[in-house]
Amino acid sequence: MSNLLDLKRELLLLKQQGRKFISLDHVVDYCDLKDTETNDDDASEARRGQYEHDMELWREGSIDLRESARVVNESAFHALRTLVIVAGGSSAALLAFLGSIWTKADSETKASLADGLAYFGGALIGASLAYGLTYLTLLSFHELDWNIRGSILRGAIIFLVVACYISLCLGVRACYVSII
């Protein structure tokens, strides 16, 4: 009975550390370790030392993996914020420019600049949507264990970001063509 309580205590400790899954091999190794604790021979002591060493390496690797995931998530959020700022700034700058030349420009220039504004606005909407979907993706992976839905959302975010960059490039091209 004591071994089961020890196992439960160790599993609860891992759960508190943020682990949601554990390898069955680790559970079997832990049970073997607890079985050999009753034996005092040198082989049991060597296996126990090896297991404790392996568990320490696994814990360190788990911490490194969580830290890497945190850094990647922060970098993704910064990249999306930058995309929103660039798209919004482009739209605002083009609106200011349009306001100053609206009475002087011919209809072809106005139409081309309006196309550029539409591209920049589309990029802003897409970037904002991608930013919001990022939170849903993290929620899907970490809180709800919806790995398939999280993967689909992640693919949608990547598609939106690529589409935003293409839209920004098309907006720049439309503005360039209208000025030349």
PyMOL commands that set and color helices and strands:
alter all, ss='L'
color gray80, all
select helices_A, chain A and resi 2-16+24-36+42-101+107-142+147-179
alter helices_A, ss='H'
color red, helices_A
deselect
rebuild
show_as cartoon
